[in-house]
Amino acid sequence: MTGSATEPAEPSELVERLSQALGSGAVLTGEDIEARSCDPFTHLPPASPALLRPRSTDEVAAILAQCHAAGQPVVIHGGRTGVAGGAIASASELVVSLERMNRIIEVDPIGGTMTVEAGVAIEAVQDAAAAHGLFYPIDLGSKGTATVGGTIATNAGGNRVIRWGMTRQNILGLEVVLADGTVLDLLNRFIKNNTGYDLKQLFIGSEGTLGVVCKAVLRLVPGPTSQNVALVSLDSFAKVVELLGRARGLPQLSAFEVMWQDYYAIVSGDPARRLVDPAAAFYVLVEAMGYDEENDRDAFTGLLEQAFEDGLVVDAVIASSGKQAEDIWRVREGSEILVREMGPFISFDISVDIRRADEFVVAVRAALADAFDACRSVAFGHLGDSNIHIGVHVGPDTRERTHEIEACVYGVLRDFGGALTAEHGIGTLKRDFLPEHVSPAALATMRQVRRALDPDNLVNRHVMFES
């Protein structure tokens, strides 16, 4: 490491200068910070002495330039919906929130792009695209709060990766501020552009450790004119995999979400979500979005009818309206019920070979049962793109035992050759396990890239790995 080796002892003078430079309402302190949380599931306020709210890329650059000169570490905040601890800030760090940088700058219907500031919520992007007959396919349960910048930082995926890919596949350009205040204009708007290194890819999924994303050019697609959604129950994982293979034959397939019985048993406790028999082993939400309503509907129902005839599916409900489609999606997006019925719990976001997903879940349950006197778990996820979520509760002291629980689950994951995180990122909570899931050479290269762009380790310094 080079540059500042120690933390600044007193940031108050710097905060005062920044407050004067940024103007009224831009700097929050005291109770205004304590009312916020760094975690979506529990109240965990930043310990920071101040929270800075820039309104433009230039103001972000000014903040980082002054913090760099003073050796002052910062933590970047977007919508604070991440569950990997990336927003946690200590008393020696300032928070930079992009919440006021929420403009939709331009929608280009011909080029199929939208240029936005990083603080725009995903739902706002989707609504703006829909007004032009276009569609931004990154879709999350937290889309009303999750921001473009946060999803870029974590390379978020969500519900429709199987059709349109991760955030990375939907970004054409970025504007980024480096740790020393340097502004990188990478606002490419072309699908085909091989002019030098594609530097934007460095920042997508970097969790704010290489620079601060301030603007983005999003890639839009024509708005689908058909949506077919069904919830089906199956009695074995082999049949789930068989159904997935058949569903992939639909060019319109946009989601294939699987819920193990333990998850469905909890969410179906709400009568409004009990759409099929709650006694089956597995439940699958299948969605297809296309551009030919009649033919798309015929292909979708044909898939399910054939699955019934062949004994793959036990029960099913097919949405006959947009409202019913939303009701089916509410079954899958039942996080508030999990919080109420299972909290506190530790959530996992991993990728594993689709063919071994149930074997992995069974192995995790066995390992947890061996390690803890009492344990409750649920499993669900985006099986079509290998992503499984697991929630674990071991009693009222679950959060205090987080590291034990994670060591247990990630030990099984390592044996299965899975990925430590599929879409939520490493943050601060998975940092200790990263060396066990990437090669030493890869880890060394990651560190080298970080040192090149932030040699003083001032931006999100505890995220991903320690200095």
C-alpha positions as CSV (number, residue, x, y, z in Angstrom):
1,M,0.0,0.0,0.0
2,T,1.0,3.6,-0.6
3,G,-0.2,6.9,0.7
4,S,-2.1,7.3,4.0
5,A,-1.3,4.5,6.4
6,T,-3.4,5.8,9.3
7,E,-7.0,6.8,9.8
8,P,-7.7,10.5,10.2
9,A,-8.1,11.4,13.9
10,E,-10.7,14.1,13.5
11,P,-12.8,14.6,10.3
12,S,-14.9,17.5,11.7
13,E,-12.9,20.2,9.9
14,L,-13.2,18.3,6.6
15,V,-16.9,17.8,7.1
16,E,-17.3,21.6,7.8
17,R,-15.5,22.4,4.5
18,L,-17.6,19.9,2.6
19,S,-20.8,21.3,4.2
20,Q,-19.9,24.8,3.0
21,A,-19.1,23.6,-0.5
22,L,-22.1,21.4,-0.9
23,G,-24.7,23.7,0.5
24,S,-27.8,23.4,2.6
25,G,-29.2,20.0,3.3
26,A,-26.2,18.1,1.8
27,V,-24.6,17.0,5.0
28,L,-26.5,15.1,7.7
29,T,-25.3,14.4,11.2
30,G,-26.6,13.1,14.5
31,E,-30.2,11.9,14.6
32,D,-30.6,12.3,10.9
33,I,-28.0,9.5,10.5
34,E,-29.2,7.4,13.4
35,A,-32.6,7.1,11.7
36,R,-31.1,5.3,8.8
37,S,-30.0,1.7,8.5
38,C,-27.2,-0.1,6.7
39,D,-29.2,-3.3,6.6
40,P,-32.6,-4.0,5.0
41,F,-33.6,-6.5,7.7
42,T,-32.6,-4.9,10.9
43,H,-31.9,-1.4,12.2
44,L,-28.2,-0.8,11.9
45,P,-27.4,2.9,11.7
46,P,-24.0,4.1,10.2
47,A,-21.6,5.0,13.0
48,S,-20.3,7.8,10.8
49,P,-20.0,11.3,12.0
50,A,-21.5,12.7,8.8
51,L,-23.4,11.6,5.7
52,L,-22.8,13.5,2.5
53,R,-25.5,13.9,-0.2
54,P,-24.0,15.2,-3.5
55,R,-26.3,16.2,-6.3
56,S,-24.0,15.7,-9.3
57,T,-20.9,13.9,-10.5
58,D,-18.9,17.1,-10.0
59,E,-19.9,17.2,-6.3
60,V,-18.9,13.5,-5.9
61,A,-15.6,14.3,-7.5
62,A,-15.1,17.2,-5.2
63,I,-15.9,15.1,-2.1
64,L,-13.6,12.3,-3.1
65,A,-10.8,14.7,-4.0
66,Q,-10.9,16.3,-0.6
67,C,-11.3,13.0,1.2
68,H,-8.3,11.6,-0.7
69,A,-6.2,14.7,0.2
70,A,-7.1,14.3,3.8
71,G,-6.7,10.5,3.9
72,Q,-10.4,10.2,4.9
73,P,-12.1,6.8,4.2
74,V,-15.6,6.8,2.7
75,V,-18.5,4.3,2.3
76,I,-20.8,4.7,-0.6
77,H,-24.6,4.3,-0.1
78,G,-27.2,3.5,-2.8
79,G,-30.6,2.2,-1.8
80,R,-29.2,0.2,1.1
81,T,-31.1,-3.0,0.1
82,G,-27.9,-5.2,0.0
83,V,-27.6,-8.0,2.4
84,A,-23.9,-8.5,2.4
85,G,-22.9,-5.7,4.7
86,G,-21.5,-3.4,2.0
87,A,-23.2,-0.3,3.4
88,I,-21.9,-0.7,7.0
89,A,-19.9,2.4,8.0
90,S,-17.7,2.9,11.1
91,A,-17.0,6.0,13.2
92,S,-13.9,6.7,11.2
93,E,-15.6,6.7,7.8
94,L,-17.8,9.3,6.1
95,V,-20.9,8.1,4.1
96,V,-21.5,9.3,0.6
97,S,-25.1,8.7,-0.4
98,L,-26.2,9.1,-4.0
99,E,-29.9,9.5,-3.1
100,R,-30.2,13.0,-4.5
101,M,-28.6,11.9,-7.8
102,N,-31.8,10.5,-9.1
103,R,-32.5,12.0,-12.5
104,I,-33.5,10.2,-15.6
105,I,-31.4,12.2,-18.1
106,E,-32.5,10.8,-21.4
107,V,-34.5,8.0,-23.0
108,D,-33.6,7.1,-26.6
109,P,-36.3,4.9,-28.1
110,I,-34.5,4.5,-31.4
111,G,-31.2,3.5,-29.9
112,G,-32.9,1.6,-27.1
113,T,-31.0,3.2,-24.3
114,M,-31.7,5.2,-21.1
115,T,-29.1,7.5,-19.5
116,V,-29.6,7.9,-15.7
117,E,-27.9,9.0,-12.6
118,A,-26.9,6.3,-10.1
119,G,-29.5,7.1,-7.5
120,V,-32.5,6.3,-9.6
121,A,-34.6,3.4,-8.3
122,I,-35.0,0.4,-10.6
123,E,-38.8,0.7,-10.5
124,A,-38.5,4.3,-11.7
125,V,-36.3,3.1,-14.6
126,Q,-38.8,0.4,-15.5
127,D,-41.7,2.9,-15.4
128,A,-39.8,5.4,-17.6
129,A,-39.0,2.7,-20.1
130,A,-42.6,1.5,-20.2
131,A,-43.8,5.0,-21.1
132,H,-41.8,4.6,-24.3
133,G,-42.9,1.0,-25.0
134,L,-39.6,-0.2,-23.8
135,F,-38.4,-2.6,-21.0
136,Y,-35.5,-2.7,-18.6
137,P,-35.3,-6.4,-17.6
138,I,-33.4,-6.2,-14.3
139,D,-36.2,-7.0,-11.8
140,L,-35.8,-7.3,-8.0
141,G,-38.1,-7.7,-5.1
142,S,-36.6,-4.5,-3.8
143,K,-36.9,-2.6,-7.1
144,G,-38.8,0.3,-5.4
145,T,-35.8,1.1,-3.3
146,A,-32.8,-0.6,-5.0
147,T,-30.9,1.9,-7.2
148,V,-29.2,1.6,-10.5
149,G,-25.8,2.4,-8.9
150,G,-26.2,-0.3,-6.3
151,T,-27.2,-2.9,-8.8
152,I,-24.3,-2.1,-11.0
153,A,-21.9,-2.2,-8.0
154,T,-23.1,-5.8,-7.2
155,N,-23.9,-6.9,-10.8
156,A,-27.4,-7.7,-9.6
157,G,-29.4,-10.3,-11.3
158,G,-32.9,-10.8,-10.0
159,N,-35.8,-12.7,-11.5
160,R,-35.2,-12.6,-15.3
161,V,-31.6,-13.5,-15.8
162,I,-32.5,-16.6,-17.6
163,R,-33.8,-14.5,-20.5
164,W,-31.9,-11.2,-20.4
165,G,-28.8,-11.8,-18.3
166,M,-27.3,-10.0,-15.3
167,T,-26.9,-6.3,-14.9
168,R,-23.6,-6.5,-16.7
169,Q,-25.4,-7.6,-19.9
170,N,-27.7,-4.6,-19.7
171,I,-25.1,-1.8,-19.2
172,L,-23.6,0.1,-22.2
173,G,-21.7,2.9,-20.5
174,L,-20.8,4.4,-17.1
175,E,-19.5,7.6,-15.6
176,V,-17.3,6.8,-12.7
177,V,-15.4,8.9,-10.1
178,L,-12.2,7.3,-8.9
179,A,-10.9,7.5,-5.3
180,D,-8.8,10.6,-6.0
181,G,-11.7,12.5,-7.6
182,T,-10.8,11.7,-11.2
183,V,-13.9,11.5,-13.4
184,L,-13.9,8.7,-16.1
185,D,-16.4,9.4,-18.9
186,L,-17.2,5.9,-20.2
187,L,-20.8,6.8,-21.3
188,N,-20.8,4.6,-24.4
189,R,-24.1,4.3,-26.1
190,F,-23.2,1.7,-28.7
191,I,-23.7,-2.0,-28.6
192,K,-20.6,-2.5,-30.7
193,N,-17.6,-0.5,-29.5
194,N,-14.2,-2.1,-29.4
195,T,-12.2,1.1,-28.8
196,G,-9.6,0.0,-26.3
197,Y,-10.3,-1.7,-23.0
198,D,-13.9,-1.9,-22.0
199,L,-13.2,-0.2,-18.7
200,K,-16.8,-0.1,-17.6
201,Q,-16.6,-3.9,-16.9
202,L,-14.0,-3.3,-14.2
203,F,-16.6,-1.3,-12.1
204,I,-19.6,-3.6,-12.7
205,G,-19.6,-6.0,-9.7
206,S,-16.7,-4.2,-8.0
207,E,-18.9,-3.2,-5.0
208,G,-17.7,0.3,-5.0
209,T,-14.1,-0.7,-4.3
210,L,-12.7,0.7,-7.5
211,G,-14.7,3.9,-7.9
212,V,-18.2,5.5,-7.6
213,V,-20.6,4.9,-10.4
214,C,-22.5,8.2,-10.9
215,K,-24.2,7.8,-14.3
216,A,-25.1,4.8,-16.5
217,V,-26.3,4.1,-20.0
218,L,-28.8,1.3,-19.7
219,R,-29.7,-1.1,-22.5
220,L,-33.4,-1.4,-23.1
221,V,-35.5,-3.9,-25.1
222,P,-38.9,-3.6,-26.7
223,G,-41.6,-4.0,-24.0
224,P,-43.1,-7.5,-24.1
225,T,-46.7,-7.6,-25.1
226,S,-47.5,-11.0,-23.5
227,Q,-46.8,-12.4,-20.1
228,N,-47.8,-15.9,-19.1
229,V,-47.2,-17.0,-15.5
230,A,-47.9,-20.3,-13.7
231,L,-47.2,-21.8,-10.3
232,V,-46.9,-25.6,-10.4
233,S,-46.1,-28.3,-7.8
234,L,-43.9,-31.3,-8.4
235,D,-43.1,-34.3,-6.3
236,S,-39.4,-34.7,-7.1
237,F,-36.3,-32.7,-8.0
238,A,-35.7,-34.9,-11.0
239,K,-39.0,-33.7,-12.4
240,V,-38.1,-30.1,-11.6
241,V,-35.0,-30.5,-13.8
242,E,-37.0,-32.2,-16.5
243,L,-39.5,-29.4,-16.5
244,L,-36.7,-26.8,-16.7
245,G,-35.2,-28.6,-19.7
246,R,-38.6,-28.5,-21.5
247,A,-39.2,-24.9,-20.5
248,R,-35.9,-23.8,-22.0
249,G,-37.5,-24.8,-25.4
250,L,-39.7,-21.7,-25.1
251,P,-37.9,-18.8,-26.6
252,Q,-40.1,-16.6,-24.4
253,L,-39.0,-18.2,-21.1
254,S,-38.1,-15.3,-18.7
255,A,-38.2,-16.9,-15.3
256,F,-37.9,-20.3,-13.7
257,E,-38.1,-19.9,-9.9
258,V,-38.0,-22.9,-7.6
259,M,-39.3,-23.1,-4.0
260,W,-38.5,-26.1,-1.8
261,Q,-41.4,-27.3,0.4
262,D,-40.0,-25.6,3.5
263,Y,-40.2,-22.2,1.9
264,Y,-43.6,-22.7,0.4
265,A,-45.0,-24.0,3.8
266,I,-44.1,-20.6,5.4
267,V,-45.3,-18.3,2.6
268,S,-48.5,-20.3,2.1
269,G,-49.4,-19.7,5.7
270,D,-50.8,-16.5,4.3
271,P,-54.1,-17.7,2.6
272,A,-53.7,-15.2,-0.2
273,R,-50.5,-17.0,-1.2
274,R,-51.8,-20.6,-0.9
275,L,-52.5,-21.1,-4.6
276,V,-51.7,-24.8,-4.9
277,D,-51.6,-27.8,-2.6
278,P,-49.0,-27.0,0.1
279,A,-48.0,-30.7,0.6
280,A,-45.8,-31.1,-2.5
281,A,-42.0,-31.4,-2.4
282,F,-41.3,-28.6,-4.9
283,Y,-43.0,-25.5,-6.4
284,V,-42.0,-23.8,-9.6
285,L,-43.0,-20.3,-10.9
286,V,-42.7,-20.4,-14.7
287,E,-42.9,-17.1,-16.6
288,A,-42.7,-16.5,-20.4
289,M,-42.8,-13.0,-21.9
290,G,-43.0,-12.4,-25.6
291,Y,-44.4,-10.4,-28.4
292,D,-47.2,-12.5,-29.9
293,E,-50.0,-12.9,-27.3
294,E,-52.0,-15.7,-28.9
295,N,-49.1,-17.9,-30.0
296,D,-47.2,-17.3,-26.8
297,R,-50.2,-18.3,-24.7
298,D,-50.6,-21.5,-26.8
299,A,-47.0,-22.4,-26.4
300,F,-47.1,-21.8,-22.7
301,T,-50.2,-23.8,-22.0
302,G,-49.0,-26.5,-24.3
303,L,-45.8,-26.9,-22.3
304,L,-47.8,-27.3,-19.1
305,E,-50.5,-29.6,-20.6
306,Q,-47.8,-31.9,-21.9
307,A,-46.1,-31.8,-18.4
308,F,-49.4,-32.9,-16.9
309,E,-49.8,-35.7,-19.4
310,D,-46.3,-37.0,-18.7
311,G,-46.8,-36.9,-14.9
312,L,-44.2,-34.2,-14.3
313,V,-46.6,-31.8,-12.6
314,V,-48.9,-32.5,-9.7
315,D,-51.0,-29.3,-9.6
316,A,-50.9,-25.9,-11.3
317,V,-52.5,-22.5,-11.4
318,I,-52.1,-20.4,-14.5
319,A,-52.6,-16.6,-14.3
320,S,-55.6,-15.4,-16.4
321,S,-54.9,-11.7,-15.7
322,G,-52.2,-9.3,-14.7
323,K,-53.5,-9.3,-11.2
324,Q,-53.2,-13.1,-10.9
325,A,-49.7,-12.9,-12.4
326,E,-48.8,-10.5,-9.6
327,D,-50.4,-12.8,-7.0
328,I,-48.2,-15.7,-8.2
329,W,-45.1,-13.6,-8.1
330,R,-46.0,-12.5,-4.5
331,V,-45.7,-16.2,-3.5
332,R,-42.1,-16.2,-4.7
333,E,-41.3,-12.7,-3.3
334,G,-42.3,-13.5,0.3
335,S,-39.3,-12.0,2.1
336,E,-41.5,-10.0,4.5
337,I,-43.1,-13.3,5.6
338,L,-39.7,-14.9,6.2
339,V,-38.7,-11.9,8.3
340,R,-41.9,-12.2,10.4
341,E,-41.9,-16.0,10.7
342,M,-38.2,-16.9,10.8
343,G,-36.4,-13.8,12.0
344,P,-33.7,-13.4,12.8
345,F,-32.2,-15.4,10.0
346,I,-29.0,-15.5,7.9
347,S,-29.5,-15.4,4.2
348,F,-27.3,-17.1,1.6
349,D,-27.0,-16.3,-2.1
350,I,-25.0,-18.9,-3.9
351,S,-24.7,-20.6,-7.3
352,V,-24.4,-24.3,-7.7
353,D,-24.6,-26.9,-10.5
354,I,-28.4,-27.1,-11.3
355,R,-28.3,-30.9,-11.4
356,R,-27.0,-31.0,-7.9
357,A,-29.0,-28.2,-6.3
358,D,-31.3,-30.4,-4.3
359,E,-28.3,-32.6,-3.2
360,F,-26.6,-29.4,-2.1
361,V,-29.7,-28.3,-0.1
362,V,-29.9,-31.7,1.6
363,A,-26.2,-31.6,2.5
364,V,-26.5,-28.1,3.9
365,R,-29.5,-29.2,6.1
366,A,-27.5,-32.2,7.4
367,A,-24.5,-30.1,8.2
368,L,-26.6,-27.5,10.0
369,A,-28.4,-30.2,12.0
370,D,-25.0,-31.6,13.1
371,A,-23.6,-28.2,14.0
372,F,-26.6,-26.7,15.9
373,D,-29.1,-28.0,18.5
374,A,-32.0,-26.3,16.8
375,C,-32.1,-25.2,13.2
376,R,-34.8,-24.0,10.7
377,S,-34.0,-23.4,7.1
378,V,-35.7,-22.6,3.8
379,A,-34.5,-22.9,0.2
380,F,-35.7,-21.1,-2.9
381,G,-34.2,-19.3,-5.9
382,H,-33.6,-18.6,-9.5
383,L,-32.8,-22.2,-10.4
384,G,-32.9,-21.5,-14.2
385,D,-29.6,-19.6,-13.7
386,S,-28.1,-21.8,-10.9
387,N,-28.8,-19.3,-8.2
388,I,-30.2,-20.7,-4.8
389,H,-31.1,-18.7,-1.8
390,I,-31.1,-20.3,1.7
391,G,-32.3,-18.8,4.9
392,V,-31.1,-20.2,8.2
393,H,-32.4,-19.6,11.8
394,V,-30.8,-21.4,14.8
395,G,-32.5,-19.5,17.6
396,P,-32.7,-16.0,19.1
397,D,-28.9,-15.8,19.0
398,T,-28.8,-16.4,15.2
399,R,-27.1,-13.1,14.3
400,E,-24.5,-13.6,17.0
401,R,-23.7,-17.0,15.5
402,T,-23.5,-15.7,11.9
403,H,-19.9,-16.7,11.3
404,E,-20.5,-20.3,12.6
405,I,-23.6,-20.6,10.3
406,E,-21.7,-19.2,7.3
407,A,-18.7,-21.5,7.9
408,C,-21.1,-24.5,7.9
409,V,-22.9,-23.6,4.7
410,Y,-19.9,-22.3,2.8
411,G,-17.9,-25.5,3.7
412,V,-20.6,-27.6,2.0
413,L,-20.6,-25.1,-0.9
414,R,-16.9,-25.5,-1.4
415,D,-17.2,-29.3,-1.6
416,F,-19.9,-28.8,-4.3
417,G,-17.7,-26.4,-6.3
418,G,-20.3,-23.6,-6.1
419,A,-19.9,-19.8,-6.2
420,L,-19.8,-17.9,-2.9
421,T,-22.2,-15.3,-4.2
422,A,-24.5,-15.3,-7.2
423,E,-25.7,-11.7,-7.2
424,H,-25.5,-10.0,-3.8
425,G,-21.8,-9.5,-3.7
426,I,-19.1,-10.2,-1.0
427,G,-19.6,-7.0,1.0
428,T,-18.1,-7.2,4.5
429,L,-20.0,-10.3,5.6
430,K,-18.5,-12.8,3.2
431,R,-15.0,-11.3,3.0
432,D,-13.4,-13.9,5.3
433,F,-14.6,-16.8,3.0
434,L,-13.4,-15.3,-0.3
435,P,-9.9,-16.9,-0.2
436,E,-11.5,-20.3,0.0
437,H,-13.6,-19.8,-3.2
438,V,-11.2,-18.1,-5.6
439,S,-7.7,-19.1,-6.5
440,P,-4.7,-17.3,-4.9
441,A,-3.7,-15.9,-8.3
442,A,-7.2,-14.5,-8.9
443,L,-7.3,-13.0,-5.4
444,A,-3.8,-11.4,-5.9
445,T,-5.0,-9.9,-9.2
446,M,-8.1,-8.5,-7.6
447,R,-5.9,-6.8,-5.0
448,Q,-3.5,-5.5,-7.6
449,V,-6.4,-3.9,-9.5
450,R,-7.7,-2.3,-6.4
451,R,-4.3,-0.9,-5.4
452,A,-3.9,0.6,-8.9
453,L,-7.2,2.5,-8.7
454,D,-7.3,3.3,-4.9
455,P,-3.8,2.9,-3.5
456,D,-4.7,4.4,-0.2
457,N,-7.7,2.1,0.2
458,L,-10.1,4.9,1.0
459,V,-13.4,3.9,-0.8
460,N,-15.4,1.0,0.7
461,R,-12.1,-0.1,2.3
462,H,-13.6,-3.0,4.2
463,V,-15.7,-4.4,1.3
464,M,-14.6,-7.6,-0.4
465,F,-11.2,-7.9,1.3
466,E,-9.2,-6.0,3.8
467,S,-6.1,-4.1,2.7
